[in-house]
Amino acid sequence: MRILMLGNSFTFYNDMPDMLAKLTGAEVIAHTRGGARLAEQLNPDTKMGASTREALENEKWDYVVLQEMSNGPIVSKESFLKSVARLCEKIRSAGAVPVLYATWAYKKGSDKMVAMDMSYEEMYHAMYIAYHEAAESNQVLIADVGKAFYERSRKQNLYAEDGYHPNEDGSRIAAGVLADIIMG
């Protein structure tokens, strides 16, 4: 099995693609850049967009995982939804199954959370709604890592020191949720 991951630091932190490979037995390749949005994966004029296009047109994939920039689904929802739709079309044309990697709200009380001018619960719900809307409108699998974080973060620290990236436990949870959806 081959898995292509399209995302950013929420994907590559703690070498999460390697964690996913170990859980699934798959070859996992990641096209990531810190702060990248899914729209960049569609832009052939960027290095990442060109390599993603090349990979989808010339390589065989079983699954392609899509992860938007951390708050992108709520601050740029229209762009997020359009990018997911376009990528799903390209992924299906390449014979692969698209999977949305739904990410999480920033750590409660963190500087990033305060800067969002939302409560933790509001950010979680807005992210949940945006990712589920994208999944439903494109009829794709969703690995709801954000929900797993929401349910576990009261009892377990899942965040790196910055309050928004995952710590190693958070990345393990992300890999586990993705593996369950892909293998399920």
VOPAGU-2260 file (C-alpha; in pm, 1 decimal, decimal comma):
REM VOPAGU-2260
SITE   aa  ch    i         X         Y         Z
SITE  MET   A    0       0,0       0,0       0,0
SITE  ARG   A    1     117,3     354,0     -80,5
SITE  ILE   A    2      -1,8     669,0      96,8
SITE  LEU   A    3      70,3    1026,2     -12,4
SITE  MET   A    4      26,9    1291,8     256,9
SITE  LEU   A    5     -35,0    1652,4     150,8
SITE  GLY   A    6      -6,0    1900,8     435,9
SITE  ASN   A    7     222,0    2101,2     658,0
SITE  SER   A    8     387,7    2088,1     999,3
SITE  PHE   A    9      80,3    1928,3    1159,9
SITE  THR   A   10     162,5    1634,7     931,0
SITE  PHE   A   11     542,6    1624,9     956,5
SITE  TYR   A   12     591,5    1707,0    1327,9
SITE  ASN   A   13     746,6    1419,3    1524,3
SITE  ASP   A   14     784,7    1227,2    1196,1
SITE  MET   A   15     416,0    1132,7    1203,0
SITE  PRO   A   16     427,5     990,2     846,6
SITE  ASP   A   17     676,1     729,9     976,2
SITE  MET   A   18     439,5     649,6    1264,3
SITE  LEU   A   19     160,1     597,7    1009,8
SITE  ALA   A   20     385,4     376,1     796,9
SITE  LYS   A   21     463,1     154,3    1096,7
SITE  LEU   A   22      93,9     121,9    1187,8
SITE  THR   A   23     -23,4      42,4     834,1
SITE  GLY   A   24     277,5    -130,3     679,7
SITE  ALA   A   25     244,0     119,6     393,5
SITE  GLU   A   26     500,9     326,8     212,6
SITE  VAL   A   27     417,5     682,0     319,4
SITE  ILE   A   28     543,2     985,2     127,7
SITE  ALA   A   29     476,8    1339,2     252,5
SITE  HIS   A   30     460,8    1657,2      47,2
SITE  THR   A   31     471,6    1916,4     322,8
SITE  ARG   A   32     599,3    2262,3     408,4
SITE  GLY   A   33     541,3    2452,4     731,8
SITE  GLY   A   34     232,5    2672,1     696,9
SITE  ALA   A   35     132,4    2524,2     360,9
SITE  ARG   A   36    -229,0    2534,5     250,1
SITE  LEU   A   37    -395,8    2279,5      26,5
SITE  ALA   A   38    -423,8    2546,4    -244,2
SITE  GLU   A   39     -43,7    2533,4    -273,7
SITE  GLN   A   40     -65,7    2162,0    -359,0
SITE  LEU   A   41    -277,5    2262,0    -659,7
SITE  ASN   A   42     -43,1    2535,7    -784,0
SITE  PRO   A   43     201,6    2390,9   -1039,9
SITE  ASP   A   44     407,9    2712,1   -1016,4
SITE  THR   A   45     521,1    2619,1    -664,2
SITE  LYS   A   46     779,8    2350,3    -593,5
SITE  MET   A   47     533,6    2155,8    -379,7
SITE  GLY   A   48     247,3    2195,2    -626,7
SITE  ALA   A   49     465,1    2074,9    -913,0
SITE  SER   A   50     582,3    1769,1    -719,1
SITE  THR   A   51     225,7    1687,8    -608,6
SITE  ARG   A   52     101,5    1713,1    -965,3
SITE  GLU   A   53     387,4    1489,7   -1082,7
SITE  ALA   A   54     314,7    1236,0    -807,3
SITE  LEU   A   55     -57,6    1219,3    -882,5
SITE  GLU   A   56      -7,7    1193,2   -1257,7
SITE  ASN   A   57     283,5     948,3   -1264,9
SITE  GLU   A   58     275,1     734,0    -951,5
SITE  LYS   A   59      32,4     479,1    -806,9
SITE  TRP   A   60    -126,6     570,4    -472,5
SITE  ASP   A   61    -385,9     388,2    -267,5
SITE  TYR   A   62    -469,9     681,3     -37,9
SITE  VAL   A   63    -396,8    1051,8     -44,4
SITE  VAL   A   64    -430,8    1233,7     288,5
SITE  LEU   A   65    -526,7    1603,0     282,7
SITE  GLN   A   66    -442,5    1836,3     572,5
SITE  GLU   A   67    -512,0    2209,6     557,8
SITE  MET   A   68    -312,4    2480,7     737,1
SITE  SER   A   69    -401,3    2482,2    1109,1
SITE  ASN   A   70    -681,5    2740,1    1113,3
SITE  GLY   A   71    -739,9    2749,8     735,9
SITE  PRO   A   72   -1074,1    2565,0     745,8
SITE  ILE   A   73   -1223,9    2849,6     949,4
SITE  VAL   A   74   -1032,3    3163,1     844,1
SITE  SER   A   75   -1034,2    3073,8     470,5
SITE  LYS   A   76   -1324,2    2830,3     456,7
SITE  GLU   A   77   -1424,1    2897,5      94,6
SITE  SER   A   78   -1068,0    2844,4     -31,1
SITE  PHE   A   79   -1038,1    2530,3     184,3
SITE  LEU   A   80   -1360,8    2381,0      47,0
SITE  LYS   A   81   -1263,9    2459,7    -314,8
SITE  SER   A   82    -914,5    2314,6    -269,6
SITE  VAL   A   83   -1050,4    1993,3    -115,0
SITE  ALA   A   84   -1297,9    1953,4    -402,3
SITE  ARG   A   85   -1031,7    2007,0    -670,3
SITE  LEU   A   86    -780,8    1777,6    -498,6
SITE  CYS   A   87   -1041,5    1502,9    -449,6
SITE  GLU   A   88   -1117,7    1515,9    -821,3
SITE  LYS   A   89    -747,3    1481,4    -909,3
SITE  ILE   A   90    -693,9    1205,4    -650,7
SITE  ARG   A   91    -986,3    1000,6    -777,9
SITE  SER   A   92    -870,3    1051,3   -1137,9
SITE  ALA   A   93    -537,2     903,9   -1029,3
SITE  GLY   A   94    -718,5     597,2    -890,9
SITE  ALA   A   95    -660,6     674,6    -522,2
SITE  VAL   A   96    -891,6     731,0    -225,7
SITE  PRO   A   97    -887,8    1078,8     -66,8
SITE  VAL   A   98    -879,9    1104,3     314,1
SITE  LEU   A   99    -927,4    1427,2     507,7
SITE  TYR   A  100    -699,4    1466,5     808,9
SITE  ALA   A  101    -915,0    1690,0    1028,9
SITE  THR   A  102    -695,4    1879,8    1270,8
SITE  TRP   A  103    -756,3    2032,7    1613,4
SITE  ALA   A  104    -822,3    2354,2    1799,6
SITE  TYR   A  105    -521,8    2525,3    1952,3
SITE  LYS   A  106    -444,1    2448,2    2315,8
SITE  LYS   A  107    -691,5    2607,5    2554,7
SITE  GLY   A  108    -545,5    2933,3    2689,1
SITE  SER   A  109    -247,9    2938,2    2448,8
SITE  ASP   A  110    -131,3    3261,8    2285,8
SITE  LYS   A  111    -251,8    3132,5    1946,9
SITE  MET   A  112    -594,6    3055,1    2095,4
SITE  VAL   A  113    -618,5    3404,7    2246,1
SITE  ALA   A  114    -515,1    3557,7    1910,2
SITE  MET   A  115    -801,9    3370,8    1738,7
SITE  ASP   A  116   -1048,6    3560,1    1962,2
SITE  MET   A  117   -1248,1    3240,8    2008,7
SITE  SER   A  118   -1288,4    2997,3    2291,2
SITE  TYR   A  119   -1137,4    2651,9    2264,9
SITE  GLU   A  120   -1485,6    2504,1    2222,3
SITE  GLU   A  121   -1575,4    2755,4    1948,8
SITE  MET   A  122   -1259,0    2677,6    1752,6
SITE  TYR   A  123   -1309,6    2301,9    1792,1
SITE  HIS   A  124   -1670,6    2323,1    1670,4
SITE  ALA   A  125   -1583,6    2552,7    1376,8
SITE  MET   A  126   -1303,2    2317,4    1267,8
SITE  TYR   A  127   -1530,4    2014,2    1307,8
SITE  ILE   A  128   -1804,6    2173,5    1097,0
SITE  ALA   A  129   -1566,6    2283,6     819,0
SITE  TYR   A  130   -1391,1    1945,9     787,9
SITE  HIS   A  131   -1716,4    1751,0     801,7
SITE  GLU   A  132   -1875,3    1978,6     542,0
SITE  ALA   A  133   -1577,8    1914,9     312,6
SITE  ALA   A  134   -1598,5    1538,8     375,4
SITE  GLU   A  135   -1972,4    1520,1     311,4
SITE  SER   A  136   -1975,4    1739,5       1,5
SITE  ASN   A  137   -1690,4    1537,5    -152,6
SITE  GLN   A  138   -1796,3    1196,8     -14,1
SITE  VAL   A  139   -1453,2    1124,4     132,5
SITE  LEU   A  140   -1318,8     944,5     435,5
SITE  ILE   A  141   -1240,7    1166,1     733,8
SITE  ALA   A  142    -982,3    1097,9    1001,1
SITE  ASP   A  143   -1120,8    1320,6    1275,0
SITE  VAL   A  144    -802,9    1380,2    1473,6
SITE  GLY   A  145    -950,6    1708,6    1599,0
SITE  LYS   A  146   -1228,8    1518,0    1775,0
SITE  ALA   A  147    -975,6    1277,5    1928,8
SITE  PHE   A  148    -776,4    1576,2    2059,6
SITE  TYR   A  149   -1093,6    1739,7    2194,0
SITE  GLU   A  150   -1192,4    1424,4    2381,2
SITE  ARG   A  151    -846,6    1350,3    2523,0
SITE  SER   A  152    -686,0    1689,2    2583,1
SITE  ARG   A  153    -865,9    1744,0    2914,8
SITE  LYS   A  154    -677,4    1449,3    3064,6
SITE  GLN   A  155    -362,9    1436,4    2851,1
SITE  ASN   A  156    -128,7    1702,5    2713,1
SITE  LEU   A  157    -120,6    1655,7    2336,0
SITE  TYR   A  158      44,2    1986,3    2245,4
SITE  ALA   A  159     403,7    2094,8    2189,5
SITE  GLU   A  160     534,6    2393,0    2386,4
SITE  ASP   A  161     393,6    2639,2    2129,3
SITE  GLY   A  162      34,2    2537,2    2207,2
SITE  TYR   A  163     -70,0    2441,0    1855,4
SITE  HIS   A  164     164,9    2177,7    1712,4
SITE  PRO   A  165     128,8    1822,1    1841,0
SITE  ASN   A  166     371,9    1675,2    2089,9
SITE  GLU   A  167     480,5    1314,9    2035,8
SITE  ASP   A  168     162,8    1178,4    2199,7
SITE  GLY   A  169     -46,5    1405,2    1977,6
SITE  SER   A  170     130,8    1280,3    1664,2
SITE  ARG   A  171      81,3     919,2    1778,6
SITE  ILE   A  172    -290,8     985,6    1816,9
SITE  ALA   A  173    -302,7    1147,1    1470,8
SITE  ALA   A  174    -125,1     846,6    1315,6
SITE  GLY   A  175    -357,2     607,8    1498,9
SITE  VAL   A  176    -675,8     781,1    1385,4
SITE  LEU   A  177    -547,5     794,7    1025,8
SITE  ALA   A  178    -445,3     427,0    1036,6
SITE  ASP   A  179    -786,4     324,1    1174,4
SITE  ILE   A  180    -966,7     505,0     889,2
SITE  ILE   A  181    -733,5     372,7     619,9
SITE  MET   A  182    -724,9      15,5     750,1
SITE  GLY   A  183   -1090,5      11,4     863,4
